[in-house]
Amino acid sequence: MVNASSGALSDQTSWLVGGNVPITENDSVRASYVDYTDHTAATDSCRKWGIGGRHFLSKRTNFYADFASISQRDKGHCTIYPDADRRLGRCGAGSNQTGVGTRGFDAGIVHRF
């Protein structure tokens, strides 16, 4: 892969594991874990984990709630917020500090028409 801002080749690995487990007929829990490692001099590595749940009111309507956390490793630049200058090809503005990250929570209702 070529970095959009520098034109340099990227050397990176990533993996994801996740699942959705029904608890009752109307409830389920979901979780995921992502590891991203940059093997170049930039070392923009990070980890993300998330957990959430859904409660179905009917076949077409459900409530949901999720929490996720991204932690930087090696001064990573991973975030859930988009980069203001999207042409740089980065996933967002980083902290440049190992161990600093972003957390987020969402909740809502879904109705399928």
Disulfide bonds with the S-S distance in Angstrom:
Cys46-Cys78 2.08
